[in-house]
Amino acid sequence: MKISAIDVFCGIGGLSYGFKQEGIEILAGFDSDPSCRFAFETNVEADFHSVDVSKLEGGSLKKLFGPKGDRYRVLIGCAPCQPFSTYTKRYRKKANSSDGRWQLLNEFSRLVRETRPHVVSMENVPRLVSHKVFGQFVRNLEELGYHVSYGKLRAERFGVPQWRTRLVLFASLFGRIQLPRETHKDRPRTVRDAIGSLPTIRAGEGSARDRIHVGRNLTPQNLKRIKATKEGGSWKDWDPELQLRCHKKAKGKSFRSVYGRMRWDEPSPVITTQCLGIGNGRFGHPSQDRGISIREAALLQSFPKKFKFVEPGEPINGVRLARQIGNAVPVRLGRAIARAIKEHLAA
């Protein structure tokens, strides 16, 4: 039978686009951020619904799935991970916090209960498994008759040119789904593979051929700092007069990657929502004196060059695009998740 999926917390569609590339039809995407509409609808070619997931009803999803028996129904989603990626003892004590972000996984569980898809897949940060919310989520699925499996996937082993580890959960009414087979275990794609052929640009300038191949401007002092940083290096390469006050304190020694450059022949560090600022991590270009561009961030998240992020004529908003790209599921990881589901349903 045909396989159709609905993406909850879809963002600009990294996960959905990976599913589409594997031949799985995406019926719709839901996200509370309306700025994601253009990228999702243009590339995934499915309707985008700007809605708070807590107000989304399972009946609406059932209508989108259509009559029972004519297709396999798959519900996918990646609840925002900020509460879990900043996991501390303080958050552990607030397991039942009234903070709405903590409740999003429970809302996803509710939608599964109301919709009863054949397959469910959820992606998030690995630390989530240590939280009570995750344990309850798994129990809820099992009580509904799902066979649950989950594990950590290293994105660089699936062709993503980035060191990134994610938790992936599968639940199926037909049995356990095996975690996807690694495709790039012995030869991960590198920064050079992903961005090495792009035109050279300077800080604060862009490419005439690519609107989003533009890097953030640097202050004169930060330009001196990036010039003093070797490939794969950090602020530790600098002379004392270039160092910040915090670097000279004992606790500053733990911030090894801040103001760092990437290495050409390794995967990049995790591409975050703050990836355009060299002071936020190892986001300096390996050899050019600037931070990475928006295009480079997208390629390191394994978005193809043909993926459209900005509507023609719309101004480039670097902060917004960095947030959207950093929050996205890497496309190649999405493809791996989709393949695992396809192989399970074909068995």
Backbone torsions as a table, in degrees:
resi	resn	phi	psi	omega
1	MET	NA	160.9	176.2
2	LYS	-66.4	148.0	177.5
3	ILE	-111.1	126.3	178.2
4	SER	-127.0	144.7	-176.7
5	ALA	-132.0	151.6	171.4
6	ILE	-120.5	134.6	-175.4
7	ASP	-108.3	116.0	176.3
8	VAL	-98.9	140.4	-171.0
9	PHE	61.4	47.0	-168.2
10	CYS	-75.3	-24.9	-175.4
11	GLY	57.9	-140.6	179.7
12	ILE	-81.9	-5.3	170.3
13	GLY	104.1	26.5	177.8
14	GLY	-58.4	-46.4	179.3
15	LEU	-68.3	-45.9	180.0
16	SER	-61.8	-40.5	-179.1
17	TYR	-64.8	-37.5	175.4
18	GLY	-62.8	-40.3	177.2
19	PHE	-65.1	-42.3	179.3
20	LYS	-60.8	-41.5	179.2
21	GLN	-63.5	-24.6	177.9
22	GLU	-91.8	7.8	174.9
23	GLY	86.0	11.5	177.1
24	ILE	-93.3	126.8	-178.8
25	GLU	-72.0	129.6	173.3
26	ILE	-97.5	119.0	-177.6
27	LEU	-81.8	-34.3	-178.4
28	ALA	-171.6	160.9	173.6
29	GLY	-127.5	145.3	-179.0
30	PHE	-126.4	131.4	177.5
31	ASP	-160.3	151.4	-177.9
32	SER	-82.4	-8.6	-177.5
33	ASP	-97.8	103.9	-176.6
34	PRO	-65.9	-19.2	-179.4
35	SER	-68.2	-10.8	179.9
36	CYS	-85.1	-7.8	-172.1
37	ARG	-57.6	-50.9	-174.2
38	PHE	-58.8	-51.1	-176.9
39	ALA	-62.2	-43.0	-178.2
40	PHE	-64.8	-52.6	-175.0
41	GLU	-68.3	-35.4	-177.4
42	THR	-70.8	-40.5	-174.5
43	ASN	-93.1	-40.0	-179.1
44	VAL	-82.7	-25.6	-179.2
45	GLU	60.8	48.5	174.9
46	ALA	-142.6	160.8	-178.0
47	ASP	-70.2	139.2	175.6
48	PHE	-106.1	132.2	179.3
49	HIS	-117.4	116.3	177.8
50	SER	-84.8	104.1	-174.0
51	VAL	-153.6	145.7	171.3
52	ASP	-71.7	122.5	-175.0
53	VAL	-59.6	-28.1	179.0
54	SER	-66.0	-19.0	179.2
55	LYS	-102.3	1.1	-179.9
56	LEU	-82.8	132.8	-178.3
57	GLU	-104.1	142.3	179.4
58	GLY	-58.7	-30.9	180.0
59	GLY	-60.3	-34.9	178.3
60	SER	-65.7	-38.7	179.3
61	LEU	-69.4	-37.5	179.2
62	LYS	-63.1	-37.2	177.2
63	LYS	-65.1	-38.7	178.7
64	LEU	-67.0	-38.3	179.1
65	PHE	-65.9	-30.9	179.0
66	GLY	86.4	-169.9	-175.8
67	PRO	-60.6	145.2	175.7
68	LYS	-68.1	146.2	172.9
69	GLY	97.3	-12.2	-177.5
70	ASP	-101.6	-3.3	-179.3
71	ARG	-165.6	157.9	168.6
72	TYR	-79.8	132.4	-178.2
73	ARG	-105.4	125.9	-177.0
74	VAL	-124.3	130.7	176.7
75	LEU	-112.3	121.7	-177.5
76	ILE	-122.7	155.3	179.2
77	GLY	-175.5	155.7	176.1
78	CYS	-134.9	91.9	179.6
79	ALA	-60.5	140.8	-179.8
80	PRO	-48.4	133.4	-169.6
81	CYS	-98.4	1.3	-173.5
82	GLN	-54.5	-42.5	-179.5
83	PRO	-64.8	-27.3	-175.5
84	PHE	-91.9	-31.6	-179.6
85	SER	-76.2	-20.1	173.1
86	THR	-100.0	39.2	-173.3
87	TYR	-67.9	123.3	179.7
88	THR	-140.8	174.6	176.5
89	LYS	-60.3	-33.3	179.2
90	ARG	-61.7	-42.4	179.3
91	TYR	-71.5	-35.1	179.4
92	ARG	-59.3	-39.3	-179.8
93	LYS	-70.7	-20.4	-178.2
94	LYS	-103.1	40.5	-176.3
95	ALA	-58.5	-30.0	-179.9
96	ASN	-106.7	32.9	-177.7
97	SER	-57.7	149.7	176.9
98	SER	-81.4	-5.7	175.8
99	ASP	-54.5	122.0	-175.2
100	GLY	-57.1	-28.1	-178.9
101	ARG	-63.9	-29.8	179.2
102	TRP	-69.7	-23.1	-173.8
103	GLN	-89.7	-6.8	-175.2
104	LEU	-63.6	-35.8	178.1
105	LEU	-67.5	-35.3	175.7
106	ASN	-65.5	-36.2	176.7
107	GLU	-66.4	-38.2	176.7
108	PHE	-62.9	-41.4	177.3
109	SER	-61.5	-40.5	178.4
110	ARG	-61.9	-42.4	179.7
111	LEU	-64.8	-36.0	175.7
112	VAL	-62.6	-45.1	-179.1
113	ARG	-62.7	-39.9	-177.2
114	GLU	-78.7	-21.5	-173.6
115	THR	-105.2	-34.2	-179.0
116	ARG	51.7	58.6	175.4
117	PRO	-69.6	163.3	177.6
118	HIS	-69.2	-36.3	-176.1
119	VAL	-135.9	142.9	175.2
120	VAL	-126.0	140.2	172.8
121	SER	-137.2	137.0	-178.6
122	MET	-134.4	138.1	179.8
123	GLU	-124.7	139.7	-179.0
124	ASN	-164.6	-171.6	179.6
125	VAL	-78.5	148.2	-177.3
126	PRO	-58.3	-30.6	-177.5
127	ARG	-63.3	-17.4	-178.3
128	LEU	-58.4	-30.5	-176.6
129	VAL	-63.6	-22.1	-178.5
130	SER	-85.2	-1.4	-175.1
131	HIS	-102.7	147.9	-178.3
132	LYS	-60.2	-32.3	-179.1
133	VAL	-59.7	-38.4	-179.2
134	PHE	-69.8	-44.0	178.3
135	GLY	-58.6	-40.2	178.1
136	GLN	-68.0	-37.4	178.4
137	PHE	-60.7	-45.3	179.0
138	VAL	-63.9	-44.1	-180.0
139	ARG	-62.4	-39.7	178.8
140	ASN	-61.0	-41.8	179.5
141	LEU	-65.1	-43.9	-179.0
142	GLU	-64.8	-37.3	178.0
143	GLU	-65.8	-24.6	177.7
144	LEU	-85.9	0.0	177.5
145	GLY	96.3	11.0	-179.7
146	TYR	-86.2	146.6	171.2
147	HIS	-94.2	118.4	-170.7
148	VAL	-106.8	135.2	172.5
149	SER	-138.9	148.1	178.7
150	TYR	-157.7	161.2	179.1
151	GLY	-175.5	173.8	179.3
152	LYS	-91.6	133.0	176.6
153	LEU	-115.5	132.7	176.9
154	ARG	-94.3	114.4	-171.2
155	ALA	-57.9	-34.8	-178.0
156	GLU	-65.7	-17.6	178.8
157	ARG	-87.1	3.5	177.7
158	PHE	-124.7	21.2	175.0
159	GLY	90.6	5.6	175.9
160	VAL	-85.6	123.7	-176.6
161	PRO	-79.0	58.4	-170.6
162	GLN	-160.3	135.0	172.5
163	TRP	-75.6	104.8	-176.1
164	ARG	-151.4	121.6	178.9
165	THR	-109.7	130.4	-177.5
166	ARG	-131.3	150.0	172.9
167	LEU	-87.2	128.2	176.4
168	VAL	-124.0	128.8	178.7
169	LEU	-115.5	138.7	172.7
170	PHE	-121.4	145.6	172.5
171	ALA	-141.2	131.7	-177.5
172	SER	-138.7	146.5	174.7
173	LEU	-78.2	-8.3	-173.8
174	PHE	-107.1	-0.2	-177.6
175	GLY	134.8	177.9	-177.1
176	ARG	-73.9	138.2	174.7
177	ILE	-94.8	129.2	178.5
178	GLN	-74.9	143.8	175.2
179	LEU	-61.2	147.6	-176.3
180	PRO	-62.1	150.2	178.1
181	ARG	-74.4	136.2	179.0
182	GLU	-71.4	137.3	-176.8
183	THR	-110.2	-17.6	-176.2
184	HIS	-132.5	38.3	-176.6
185	LYS	-63.4	-43.1	-174.5
186	ASP	-90.5	-19.7	-177.9
187	ARG	-140.2	78.7	178.8
188	PRO	-67.2	150.3	175.3
189	ARG	-72.6	144.0	-173.4
190	THR	-110.0	173.9	174.8
191	VAL	-58.8	-40.9	179.2
192	ARG	-62.6	-42.4	178.0
193	ASP	-58.7	-39.2	-172.9
194	ALA	-82.0	-43.4	-169.9
195	ILE	-125.4	1.3	-173.3
196	GLY	-63.1	-23.4	-176.8
197	SER	-94.5	1.0	-177.8
198	LEU	-73.7	151.7	178.6
199	PRO	-61.4	147.6	175.7
200	THR	-70.7	134.6	175.4
201	ILE	-134.8	164.2	176.7
202	ARG	-104.7	163.2	176.4
203	ALA	-58.9	132.2	179.3
204	GLY	82.8	1.0	179.6
205	GLU	-121.3	168.6	-179.1
206	GLY	-136.7	174.3	178.3
207	SER	-86.1	138.7	178.1
208	ALA	-69.8	-18.2	-176.7
209	ARG	-99.3	-9.2	-174.6
210	ASP	-145.9	108.7	-173.9
211	ARG	-62.2	-28.1	-177.5
212	ILE	-101.8	5.2	171.4
213	HIS	-88.6	73.4	-176.9
214	VAL	-138.6	136.0	-179.2
215	GLY	-104.0	154.7	179.5
216	ARG	-68.8	144.4	176.6
217	ASN	-65.9	150.9	178.8
218	LEU	-119.5	144.3	173.1
219	THR	-68.6	159.1	177.6
220	PRO	-53.8	-37.5	-179.4
221	GLN	-69.4	-42.1	179.2
222	ASN	-70.3	-28.3	174.9
223	LEU	-66.2	-40.6	175.1
224	LYS	-61.5	-39.1	-178.1
225	ARG	-66.9	-45.0	-179.0
226	ILE	-67.6	-33.8	177.3
227	LYS	-66.2	-28.7	-179.6
228	ALA	-85.7	-0.6	-176.1
229	THR	-101.3	125.5	178.9
230	LYS	-81.6	165.2	176.5
231	GLU	-56.3	128.4	-178.3
232	GLY	76.9	0.6	-177.4
233	GLY	-92.8	-168.8	-176.8
234	SER	-154.5	-164.3	-179.5
235	TRP	-61.3	-16.8	179.3
236	LYS	-68.3	-14.8	176.8
237	ASP	-79.5	-11.8	-169.9
238	TRP	-82.2	156.4	167.0
239	ASP	-70.5	154.2	-176.1
240	PRO	-54.2	-33.8	-176.3
241	GLU	-69.5	-16.8	177.4
242	LEU	-90.3	-16.8	-175.6
243	GLN	-74.1	147.6	174.8
244	LEU	-78.6	160.8	-178.9
245	ARG	-59.3	-38.0	-177.7
246	CYS	-67.0	-27.8	179.7
247	HIS	-67.0	-25.6	-175.6
248	LYS	-87.0	-8.2	176.7
249	LYS	-86.6	159.7	-177.0
250	ALA	-59.3	-41.8	-177.8
251	LYS	-70.8	-19.7	178.9
252	GLY	-67.3	-20.2	-179.9
253	LYS	-66.0	-19.1	-179.2
254	SER	-80.1	-15.1	-178.9
255	PHE	-90.6	62.9	-170.7
256	ARG	-69.7	-30.5	-173.9
257	SER	-92.3	-7.3	-178.1
258	VAL	-63.9	135.4	-176.5
259	TYR	62.0	27.7	-177.9
260	GLY	-91.7	161.0	172.6
261	ARG	-102.1	148.8	173.1
262	MET	-73.1	166.9	174.3
263	ARG	-104.3	136.1	-178.8
264	TRP	-58.5	-43.9	-167.7
265	ASP	-104.3	29.4	172.1
266	GLU	-135.2	161.6	169.5
267	PRO	-61.4	160.6	179.2
268	SER	-78.1	167.5	168.6
269	PRO	-69.2	176.1	178.7
270	VAL	-59.9	127.4	176.8
271	ILE	-81.8	113.1	-177.3
272	THR	-104.2	178.4	178.1
273	THR	-69.2	-12.7	-179.2
274	GLN	-106.7	23.2	-168.1
275	CYS	-72.4	-8.7	-178.8
276	LEU	-87.3	-8.1	-178.8
277	GLY	-103.6	125.1	-177.1
278	ILE	-68.0	-20.4	178.9
279	GLY	-81.3	-0.3	-176.2
280	ASN	-101.5	0.3	-178.5
281	GLY	159.1	-162.1	180.0
282	ARG	-86.5	65.6	-175.0
283	PHE	-109.9	15.5	173.9
284	GLY	-79.1	142.3	176.6
285	HIS	-59.9	146.0	-177.3
286	PRO	-58.4	-33.6	-176.2
287	SER	-134.5	-27.7	178.7
288	GLN	-82.6	148.6	-172.7
289	ASP	-85.6	73.8	-177.3
290	ARG	-170.2	171.2	169.5
291	GLY	-81.2	171.3	178.8
292	ILE	-68.1	154.2	178.3
293	SER	-87.0	170.5	176.3
294	ILE	-61.1	-43.6	178.5
295	ARG	-60.0	-41.8	-179.5
296	GLU	-65.6	-40.2	176.2
297	ALA	-59.7	-42.1	-179.8
298	ALA	-65.1	-43.8	179.7
299	LEU	-65.4	-36.3	178.0
300	LEU	-70.9	-19.5	171.6
301	GLN	-89.4	6.3	177.4
302	SER	67.8	22.5	167.9
303	PHE	-71.7	133.0	177.9
304	PRO	-70.6	159.0	-178.5
305	LYS	-61.3	-28.2	-177.9
306	LYS	-77.0	-8.9	179.6
307	PHE	-66.8	128.8	-176.7
308	LYS	-99.4	123.3	-177.5
309	PHE	-102.3	-28.1	-171.4
310	VAL	-129.1	135.1	177.9
311	GLU	-65.6	138.2	179.3
312	PRO	-53.2	132.7	-179.8
313	GLY	88.2	-15.1	179.2
314	GLU	-79.4	136.8	177.8
315	PRO	-61.6	151.7	178.4
316	ILE	-80.4	121.0	176.6
317	ASN	-109.2	95.3	-174.3
318	GLY	-61.1	-40.1	-179.1
319	VAL	-62.8	-44.5	-179.3
320	ARG	-66.4	-43.7	-179.4
321	LEU	-65.3	-38.8	177.5
322	ALA	-63.1	-39.4	177.9
323	ARG	-64.1	-45.4	-178.5
324	GLN	-64.7	-43.4	-178.6
325	ILE	-69.8	-43.2	-179.4
326	GLY	-65.9	-31.2	179.3
327	ASN	-80.1	-14.6	-173.0
328	ALA	-74.2	152.7	168.4
329	VAL	-75.5	128.9	176.9
330	PRO	-54.7	134.4	-173.6
331	VAL	-58.3	-43.7	-178.2
332	ARG	-66.1	-31.2	174.8
333	LEU	-70.0	-38.0	175.0
334	GLY	-59.4	-40.0	178.3
335	ARG	-63.5	-40.5	179.8
336	ALA	-63.7	-41.3	178.0
337	ILE	-63.2	-43.3	179.4
338	ALA	-63.2	-40.8	179.9
339	ARG	-62.2	-40.8	179.9
340	ALA	-61.1	-40.1	178.8
341	ILE	-67.7	-43.4	179.2
342	LYS	-60.6	-44.6	-179.0
343	GLU	-66.1	-35.7	178.1
344	HIS	-65.5	-45.4	-177.7
345	LEU	-72.7	-22.3	178.9
346	ALA	-84.0	-16.1	-175.1
347	ALA	-71.0	NA	NA
